[in-house]
């Protein structure tokens, strides 16, 4: 099931990417440590439309998004249901890592909806990095705790809000998504039909 | 803001509690390590109705639930909105830990809705444990990754389902909650008014 990872473009480890890493959480590391960590992972650019993970496939890699957009979706009664967008400087969900390597088929798909540059590590590479750099495990623990808090807040927010409130929240906090993502995916993401989202958008414009 | 933690009953570190810990994730530890870890945290029983954390309060402790039920709720337009129930062998959300000690007021309340026995550790105690037992940090990292996966799945599930599907899911997977939790809290948790939940329950009974 490696087919979906074929034909990406190798992306060189540029100073830009290194700096980006250091600014986004690796500031406790010496530059040479960051370089060593980055060199153990690979960085690849995938074409728009690439499926990184299929439903049923055993996830074996984790992804960190440097540039582009990855969509998570489920198939429910034959219909795509979009549940997440991962953009710049976000970890992309990976059950491979998130369950400590437990072998379980994925319930969802991951699709690049733009040309997307990702850092990729296998579960084995991650464990090796933890062994070589215990500080890296601490960084990952803190990052995972931060992400957990975000997901707990996202779930609470979703429980408490109407689709219109969710759309307004996207406009205010992730407005770049509105232009990058097709309407039907956005609608699905906030839990409504595209027609309902069109009505909400009209109502907001008229205010 | 420590007032909400007053007057709990001290609970002795019994063999039962130790065994429970070992069975739930600490199986990689020697018994004496588990004992040392457990002795650095404290175990207390709180009366039903105790507020463990208020909105605006800086969270300074993390809780693990041995017995009982903790409800997380937000106040939105003066109305309680229930967003989580933490029962036996679940970590209770704690922003103190989840943001690596960042000092930020809580957006929600934590309330014991039954007499509840919790293991309690401060952020400082947690860091000390990580220093003394690096294996404990690994355990916490894996546990946090597992929880993150669960929350990602919960959010995706919530996005994809109707309130009726959510209620049926509770019946099938967390049926104990139905008897332990007041109807208005359950309704809020699945995103509807109590009247709507009553109608759903009647519809299901008639099938």
Contacts between the chains, C-beta under 8 A, distances in Angstrom:
chain1	res1	chain2	res2	distance
A	72	B	156	7.3
A	74	B	156	6.3
A	74	B	160	6.2
A	76	B	160	5.5
A	81	B	156	7.9
A	81	B	159	6.9
A	81	B	160	4.7
A	83	B	155	6.9
A	83	B	156	3.9
A	83	B	159	5.1
A	83	B	160	6.9
A	84	B	152	7.6
A	84	B	155	7.9
A	84	B	156	7.3
A	93	B	149	7.8
A	93	B	152	5.5
A	95	B	149	6.0
A	97	B	145	6.4
A	98	B	145	4.5
A	98	B	146	6.9
A	98	B	148	5.7
A	98	B	149	3.9
A	98	B	152	7.6
A	99	B	145	7.0
A	99	B	146	6.1
A	99	B	149	5.8
A	100	B	142	4.6
A	100	B	145	6.4
A	100	B	146	7.1
A	107	B	153	7.2
A	107	B	156	8.0
A	108	B	156	6.9
A	130	B	138	7.7
A	134	B	134	6.8
A	137	B	137	6.7
A	137	B	138	6.7
A	137	B	141	6.2
A	138	B	130	7.7
A	138	B	137	6.7
A	140	B	141	6.3
A	141	B	137	6.2
A	141	B	140	6.3
A	141	B	141	4.1
A	141	B	144	6.5
A	142	B	100	4.6
A	144	B	141	6.5
A	144	B	144	4.7
A	144	B	145	5.5
A	144	B	148	5.7
A	145	B	97	6.4
A	145	B	98	4.6
A	145	B	99	7.0
A	145	B	100	6.4
A	145	B	144	5.5
A	146	B	98	6.9
A	146	B	99	6.1
A	146	B	100	7.1
A	147	B	148	5.7
A	148	B	98	5.7
A	148	B	144	5.7
A	148	B	147	5.7
A	148	B	148	4.7
A	148	B	151	6.3
A	149	B	93	7.7
A	149	B	95	6.0
A	149	B	98	3.9
A	149	B	99	5.8
A	151	B	148	6.3
A	151	B	151	3.9
A	151	B	152	5.9
A	151	B	155	6.1
A	152	B	84	7.6
A	152	B	93	5.5
A	152	B	98	7.6
A	152	B	151	5.9
A	153	B	107	7.3
A	154	B	155	5.7
A	155	B	83	6.9
A	155	B	84	7.9
A	155	B	151	6.1
A	155	B	154	5.7
A	155	B	155	4.8
A	155	B	158	6.4
A	156	B	72	7.3
A	156	B	74	6.3
A	156	B	81	8.0
A	156	B	83	3.9
A	156	B	84	7.3
A	156	B	108	6.9
A	158	B	155	6.4
A	158	B	158	5.5
A	158	B	159	6.8
A	159	B	81	6.9
A	159	B	83	5.1
A	159	B	158	6.8
A	159	B	188	7.9
A	159	B	189	7.0
A	159	B	191	5.4
A	160	B	74	6.2
A	160	B	76	5.5
A	160	B	81	4.7
A	160	B	83	6.9
A	188	B	159	7.9
A	189	B	159	7.0
A	191	B	159	5.4
A	191	B	160	8.0
